[in-house]
């Protein structure tokens, strides 16, 4: 089984059959505009397939309706980073942190996307802090996992 991270892209000629099926199913589900979790999954699939415009359209809808959705903000920041639009990514980071301070501080993907934006803005000191925070969360996760296995 091949794993596709959110940071990787799938060549449109080599779309795995399970991803193509998931996309079709999600297209049926998202016709109901209130299924935000399905819309987020659909945006992630579109992003992985390289259709950033469609992903952004759905992310805007999700954020407009649910300003606390840190995953939608994170994916939007990743897209802006990919486009090297670091100033817009920074705006999204600030917007996300205003309403979601705790969630943004406890989300490794958000912190990594934030660090990438800060590197793009040549703010290496802040990027290093963001990555250290992400590593701290990872260490905390490992420690909690270790305790629960005893």
N, C-alpha and C positions, 0 to 999 in steps of 0.2 A: 504494500500500500504506500502510495506517495503522499507525503505531507506537504501542504502548501501553507507557508506562514503568510501572515497579512502583509509582510514586506516583500513577498515574491510575486511575480507576475506569471500568468499562464499564457503560453502561446495559443492564440485562438484556434489554430489547427490541431492542437494537442489537448483540447479541453477534456478532462476526465469525464467519463459517462456519468458518474455520480454527481459531479458539479453541474453538468448540463441538466440533469434531472432535478436537482435542487433548485436551480434557477427557474425551471418551468413551474415547479410546485409553488415557489415563492411568488412568482408572477400572478398566480391564481389567488393566493392568499392576500397579497397587498392591494388587491382591488378594493378591499375594505380599508379605507384610509386610517383606521384607528389601530391597526396591528403594527405598532411601532417596532416591536422586536423583530417581526418578519421583515419590515422595511430596512432595519439595520442589517440583518443578514443578507438581504438582497443588495444593499449598498456595498457590503464587503465582497460579495461575489463579483459585482460589477467592477469594483476596484481591482480585484485579483485578475479579472479578464482584461483590464486596461481601459475600461469605459469609465473614466473618472468623471466625466460630465454627468452621466446618469447617477453615479454614486453621490456626487455633490448635490444634485437635485433632491434626492431622498434624504440626505443628511440635513439639508436646510429645513425640510418639512419636519423632521424629527426634532431638531433643536428648537424650531419655532413653537412646537406643541409641548415639548418636554425639555426645558432648559437645564434640567438636572442630569441629562443623559451624557455622562462623561465618555462613554464609548463612541458616541456620535461625534463629539468634539474631537476626540483623539484621532479618529479616522479622517476628519476634515483637516486637522493639523498635518497629518501625514501626507495628504494630497497636496496641500500648499507647500510642504517641504519638498515633495517630489518635483513640483513646478518651480522650485527655487524662489517662491514668493514668500520669503521669510518674514516680511513685514506683516502680511496678512495672517501668517501662521502665528506670529506673536500676538496679534489682535485676538485671535481665537483662543490662545492660551490664557490671555488676560480675562477674556469674557468667561471662559470655562472656570477659572479660578475664583471669580467673583461669587458665583452662585454655588460652586462645588469645591470649596477649599479642601475639605477633608477627603472627598473622593479623589480629587486630583493629586493629593499628596500620598494617597494609598494605591495608586494605579501605576504599575510598572510601565505599561505601554505608553501611558500619558507622559510619564517622566522621561522615557527614552525619546519620544517625539519632541518633547520640550527641549531636551538636550541637543537634538539634531538641529532644531530651529536656532538655538543659541549659538551653536557652532557656525551655522550659516550666517549669523549676524556678527561673527567674530567675537563673541562673548564667551571665551573659553573658561573663564572663572565660574560663571553661572552654569555652563554646560557640565563642568566637572562636579559641581554641587548637585545638579540634577541626577547625574549618573551615580554619584555616591548615595543619594537618597534611594534610587532604584535598587542599588546593591544592598542597601540596608533592609529594604522590604524583602528582598530575596532571602537574605540571611534570617530575617524574622520568620519567613515562611518555612524555611528549612528547620529552624529550631522548634516551631510549633508542630511541624510534621513529625519530628523526632520524638517529641513528648507524647503525641497521640499514638505512636506505634509501640510505646512501652506498656 
